[in-house]
Amino acid sequence: MATVTAAAVKALRDRTDLPMMNCKKALVEAGGDEEKAIAILRKMSGDKLAKRADNVTAEGRIFQWVADDHSAAAMVEVQCESDPVAKSEGFMTLGNDLLKQLAEGPGAATVDELLDQQSPSAGKSLRDQHEEISNKILEKIVVARVCKLSGPVAGYVHHDGKTAVLFQADGEKADSETMRDVAMHIAALRPKVTVAEDLDADAVKAERDRLTAEAKGSGKPDNIIDKIVDGRMKAYYVENGVLNLQPFAKDDSKTVSQALAEKNLTAKGFTLWVLGQG
């Protein structure tokens, strides 16, 4: 059996950031060969992670970036098993590197496309960085989804990092305050669609037909039935989560569309993420 010095164990610990006892065990098994010991440590970590493959990843964080001129924005959701890991340095570094590469790199339509790109800080691929951090933490970490949008766009992330919104507008000039307020509105009120036309057409028709029949049955004059139905349909749209017609959270005397119109903007779309619900 090769003699394993405390200095060799410390050197391996510094190189891998894994527990001292694991490093010593791997060096003994490898006969003092550091490279073989690293391979053994990788296998040990991989075996432990394999046992956690079915574990629930209910914690984590959504990372978000918005360009200063609101011309583009990006989000990355990274999940893990426990809240302490979600706040750990390694986890945060991984999330920020994923986000930076998505924002500044060639872009990526899928998680795999992003993971195959080079990490902006680690000198290796993001996939290898992800694997390395998982092996060190020994907890299941999942890069769940990625998103990059063109502007005008504003964003909002809740303080716990578990709810995030990107809101896209149409207009010649972004109004950062109003657009961010709309993003916060979306996070709070959770609309389902941007405009009424995005709702299921058959469901909308069925509701209009029902309201029309009800108005006719009440003996209302034909010349005002359409106006009555239009008024009631607005309530239906709000109840079914149409962003444009919702009372604006910051000032409910106006709708979201009216607040945007004051800044010569219209709502184009939004992306609402809640951690673990993608």
C-alpha positions as CSV (number, residue, x, y, z in Angstrom):
1,M,0.0,0.0,0.0
2,A,1.4,3.4,-1.1
3,T,2.0,5.9,1.6
4,V,-0.3,8.9,1.3
5,T,0.9,12.1,2.9
6,A,-1.2,14.8,4.4
7,A,0.2,17.2,1.8
8,A,-1.0,14.9,-1.1
9,V,-4.4,14.7,0.4
10,K,-4.6,18.5,0.8
11,A,-3.4,19.0,-2.8
12,L,-6.2,16.7,-4.0
13,R,-8.7,18.5,-1.8
14,D,-7.6,21.9,-3.2
15,R,-7.9,20.6,-6.7
16,T,-11.3,18.9,-6.4
17,D,-12.9,20.7,-3.5
18,L,-14.2,17.4,-2.2
19,P,-14.1,16.1,1.4
20,M,-10.6,15.3,2.9
21,M,-11.7,11.7,3.8
22,N,-12.9,11.0,0.3
23,C,-9.7,12.4,-1.1
24,K,-7.6,10.2,1.2
25,K,-9.6,7.1,0.4
26,A,-9.3,7.8,-3.4
27,L,-5.5,8.3,-3.1
28,V,-5.0,5.1,-1.1
29,E,-7.0,3.2,-3.7
30,A,-5.1,4.8,-6.6
31,G,-1.7,4.0,-5.0
32,G,-0.9,7.7,-4.6
33,D,-1.5,8.6,-8.2
34,E,-3.4,11.9,-8.2
35,E,-5.0,11.5,-11.7
36,K,-6.2,8.0,-10.9
37,A,-7.6,9.3,-7.6
38,I,-9.5,12.0,-9.5
39,A,-11.1,9.4,-11.7
40,I,-12.0,7.4,-8.6
41,L,-13.6,10.5,-7.0
42,R,-15.6,11.1,-10.2
43,K,-16.9,7.6,-10.0
44,M,-17.7,7.9,-6.3
45,S,-19.6,11.1,-6.9
46,G,-21.4,9.8,-10.0
47,D,-22.6,6.7,-8.1
48,K,-24.0,8.9,-5.3
49,L,-25.7,11.3,-7.8
50,A,-27.1,8.3,-9.6
51,K,-28.9,7.3,-6.4
52,R,-30.4,10.8,-6.3
53,A,-31.6,10.7,-9.9
54,D,-35.3,10.5,-8.9
55,N,-35.1,13.1,-6.2
56,V,-37.4,16.1,-6.5
57,T,-35.8,19.4,-7.4
58,A,-38.3,21.8,-5.8
59,E,-35.7,24.5,-4.9
60,G,-33.5,26.6,-7.1
61,R,-33.5,30.0,-8.7
62,I,-34.4,31.8,-11.9
63,F,-31.6,34.0,-13.2
64,Q,-32.5,37.0,-15.4
65,W,-30.6,39.6,-17.5
66,V,-32.1,42.6,-19.3
67,A,-30.0,44.9,-21.5
68,D,-29.6,48.5,-20.3
69,D,-31.4,49.7,-23.4
70,H,-34.1,47.1,-23.1
71,S,-33.2,45.7,-26.6
72,A,-32.9,42.1,-25.3
73,A,-33.3,39.9,-22.2
74,A,-32.6,36.3,-21.1
75,M,-33.6,33.9,-18.3
76,V,-32.3,30.6,-17.1
77,E,-34.0,28.4,-14.5
78,V,-31.7,26.1,-12.4
79,Q,-33.3,23.7,-10.0
80,C,-31.8,21.8,-7.0
81,E,-33.0,19.8,-4.0
82,S,-32.5,22.1,-1.1
83,D,-32.6,25.8,-0.3
84,P,-29.0,26.0,1.1
85,V,-27.6,24.7,-2.2
86,A,-29.7,27.2,-4.1
87,K,-27.9,29.9,-2.1
88,S,-24.4,28.4,-2.3
89,E,-21.5,30.0,-4.2
90,G,-21.1,27.1,-6.7
91,F,-24.8,27.1,-7.6
92,M,-24.9,30.8,-8.0
93,T,-21.7,30.8,-10.1
94,L,-23.2,28.2,-12.4
95,G,-26.5,30.0,-12.8
96,N,-24.8,33.4,-13.5
97,D,-22.4,31.7,-16.1
98,L,-25.3,30.1,-17.9
99,L,-27.1,33.4,-18.0
100,K,-24.0,35.4,-19.1
101,Q,-23.3,33.0,-22.0
102,L,-27.0,32.9,-23.1
103,A,-27.1,36.7,-23.0
104,E,-23.7,37.4,-24.7
105,G,-23.1,34.3,-26.7
106,P,-24.7,33.1,-30.0
107,G,-27.9,32.2,-28.1
108,A,-29.5,28.8,-27.5
109,A,-33.0,27.5,-28.1
110,T,-32.6,24.6,-25.8
111,V,-30.8,23.7,-22.5
112,D,-28.5,21.2,-24.3
113,E,-27.5,23.9,-26.9
114,L,-26.5,26.2,-24.0
115,L,-24.7,23.5,-22.0
116,D,-22.5,22.6,-25.0
117,Q,-21.1,26.2,-25.1
118,Q,-18.1,27.4,-23.3
119,S,-18.4,28.7,-19.8
120,P,-17.5,32.4,-19.6
121,S,-15.5,31.9,-16.4
122,A,-14.7,28.3,-15.8
123,G,-12.4,27.5,-18.8
124,K,-14.6,24.5,-19.8
125,S,-18.0,23.8,-21.2
126,L,-21.0,24.7,-19.2
127,R,-21.9,21.0,-19.3
128,D,-18.6,20.1,-17.6
129,Q,-19.0,23.0,-15.1
130,H,-22.5,21.7,-14.3
131,E,-21.2,18.2,-13.8
132,E,-18.3,19.4,-11.6
133,I,-20.5,21.4,-9.3
134,S,-23.0,18.6,-9.0
135,N,-20.2,16.2,-8.1
136,K,-18.9,18.6,-5.4
137,I,-22.2,19.4,-3.9
138,L,-23.5,15.8,-4.3
139,E,-27.0,17.0,-4.9
140,K,-29.2,16.8,-8.0
141,I,-28.9,20.0,-10.0
142,V,-31.1,20.5,-13.1
143,V,-30.8,23.3,-15.8
144,A,-34.6,23.3,-16.5
145,R,-35.2,25.9,-19.2
146,V,-33.7,28.8,-21.0
147,C,-35.2,31.8,-22.8
148,K,-33.9,34.8,-24.8
149,L,-36.1,37.6,-26.2
150,S,-35.7,40.7,-28.3
151,G,-36.9,44.1,-27.1
152,P,-38.3,46.4,-26.2
153,V,-38.4,44.1,-23.2
154,A,-38.4,44.6,-19.4
155,G,-38.1,42.1,-16.6
156,Y,-38.9,41.4,-13.0
157,V,-37.6,38.7,-10.6
158,H,-39.3,38.2,-7.2
159,H,-36.9,38.6,-4.2
160,D,-36.7,34.8,-3.7
161,G,-35.8,34.2,-7.3
162,K,-38.7,31.7,-7.8
163,T,-41.0,33.9,-9.9
164,A,-39.8,35.9,-12.9
165,V,-41.3,37.7,-15.8
166,L,-40.1,39.1,-19.2
167,F,-42.5,41.5,-20.8
168,Q,-42.3,42.5,-24.4
169,A,-43.8,45.7,-25.9
170,D,-44.3,47.2,-29.3
171,G,-43.2,50.8,-29.7
172,E,-40.4,53.0,-30.9
173,K,-39.0,53.7,-27.5
174,A,-39.0,51.6,-24.3
175,D,-40.4,53.2,-21.1
176,S,-38.4,51.3,-18.5
177,E,-40.6,52.3,-15.5
178,T,-43.9,51.5,-17.1
179,M,-42.7,48.2,-18.7
180,R,-41.2,47.0,-15.4
181,D,-44.4,47.9,-13.6
182,V,-46.3,45.7,-16.2
183,A,-43.8,42.9,-15.6
184,M,-44.5,43.2,-11.8
185,H,-48.3,43.2,-12.6
186,I,-47.9,40.0,-14.5
187,A,-45.9,38.4,-11.6
188,A,-48.7,39.4,-9.1
189,L,-51.8,38.7,-11.2
190,R,-50.7,35.8,-13.4
191,P,-52.6,36.6,-16.7
192,K,-52.9,33.7,-19.1
193,V,-52.8,35.6,-22.4
194,T,-51.8,39.0,-23.7
195,V,-54.9,39.9,-25.8
196,A,-58.4,38.6,-26.0
197,E,-57.7,37.1,-29.5
198,D,-55.3,34.7,-27.8
199,L,-58.1,33.0,-25.9
200,D,-59.7,29.8,-27.3
201,A,-62.0,31.1,-30.1
202,D,-64.7,28.4,-29.5
203,A,-64.9,29.2,-25.8
204,V,-65.2,32.9,-26.5
205,K,-68.0,32.3,-29.1
206,A,-69.9,30.1,-26.7
207,E,-69.8,32.7,-24.0
208,R,-70.9,35.5,-26.4
209,D,-73.7,33.3,-27.6
210,R,-74.8,32.6,-24.1
211,L,-74.8,36.3,-23.1
212,T,-76.6,37.3,-26.3
213,A,-79.4,34.7,-25.6
214,E,-79.6,35.9,-22.0
215,A,-80.0,39.5,-23.0
216,K,-82.6,38.7,-25.6
217,G,-84.5,36.6,-23.1
218,S,-84.7,39.5,-20.7
219,G,-86.5,41.6,-23.3
220,K,-83.8,44.1,-24.0
221,P,-84.1,46.0,-27.3
222,D,-82.1,44.6,-30.2
223,N,-80.3,47.9,-30.7
224,I,-78.5,47.7,-27.4
225,I,-78.0,44.0,-27.0
226,D,-74.6,44.1,-28.7
227,K,-73.5,46.9,-26.3
228,I,-74.6,44.9,-23.3
229,V,-72.9,41.8,-24.5
230,D,-69.7,43.7,-25.3
231,G,-69.6,45.1,-21.8
232,R,-70.1,41.7,-20.2
233,M,-67.5,40.1,-22.4
234,K,-64.9,42.6,-21.0
235,A,-65.6,41.0,-17.6
236,Y,-65.2,37.6,-19.1
237,Y,-61.9,38.5,-20.6
238,V,-60.6,39.8,-17.3
239,E,-61.8,36.7,-15.5
240,N,-59.9,34.6,-18.0
241,G,-56.6,36.4,-17.6
242,V,-56.3,38.7,-20.6
243,L,-53.4,41.0,-19.7
244,N,-54.4,44.0,-21.8
245,L,-57.9,44.3,-20.2
246,Q,-56.9,43.7,-16.6
247,P,-57.0,46.7,-14.2
248,F,-53.4,47.9,-13.9
249,A,-52.0,46.9,-10.6
250,K,-50.2,50.2,-10.0
251,D,-53.2,52.3,-10.9
252,D,-56.5,50.3,-11.2
253,S,-58.3,53.3,-12.7
254,K,-56.9,52.3,-16.0
255,T,-56.3,49.0,-17.8
256,V,-52.8,47.7,-18.7
257,S,-53.4,48.6,-22.3
258,Q,-54.3,52.2,-21.3
259,A,-51.2,52.5,-19.1
260,L,-49.0,51.4,-22.0
261,A,-50.8,53.6,-24.5
262,E,-49.9,56.6,-22.4
263,K,-46.3,55.8,-23.3
264,N,-47.0,55.0,-26.9
265,L,-46.6,51.3,-26.3
266,T,-48.7,48.2,-26.8
267,A,-48.3,44.8,-25.2
268,K,-46.6,42.2,-27.5
269,G,-46.2,39.3,-25.2
270,F,-44.9,38.0,-21.9
271,T,-43.0,35.1,-20.4
272,L,-44.0,34.2,-16.8
273,W,-41.9,31.5,-15.0
274,V,-42.6,30.0,-11.6
275,L,-39.9,27.7,-10.4
276,G,-40.6,24.1,-11.1
277,Q,-43.7,24.8,-13.2
278,G,-42.1,24.8,-16.6
